[in-house]
Amino acid sequence: MSKTAAVVVAFLSLTWFTTAAKAQLIQSGNVYAGVAYANSVDVINRLSFRGWDGGVEVKPFISYPHLGFMLDLSGVYRTGVEQYNAVLGPRISKNYGLWRVFAHVGAGIQQTVTSGEAFNPLIEDGGAGVDRRLPLRRFAWRLQADYVHSNLLHASQNDFRISTGLVWRF
């Protein structure tokens, strides 16, 4: 991520969160927890991972019910490699009966631990998904796909992650 992009994201985040602070209450949102499957492609290797994915979304604006902010956390593993991601960014969504579709972009940090060494590159994340309301009140089932890009040790790394799990809406 370039320095200019980081400054723009930081400025927009501060502007949006200042507006949200005036409302003093989070209007709505959700909490998500599920399992994940990731496929990581670095310069010469393709690696498969299994792990978990979770997140929180808040919708602080009454005037813009389709706009929210998400914090997505994930951890994926394979023999000898652990990878953790933390991403923050805006999410847009739209309801269609029992279905809710959404898309998000974000930036954050990744920690990759391999052979006892830890690397912490900055990452960009883009993703989309769908929630299906369940008969249980306030619960839904989510299917989500993400593309995560980073530069680990000056090499471009492209990760794809699919996750599914339970959503609690508040």
Summary of the structure (lengths in Angstrom):
residues: 170
radius of gyration: 16.7
end to end distance: 33.1
largest distance: 49.7
contacts: 514
relative contact order: 0.20
helix: 12%
strand: 68%
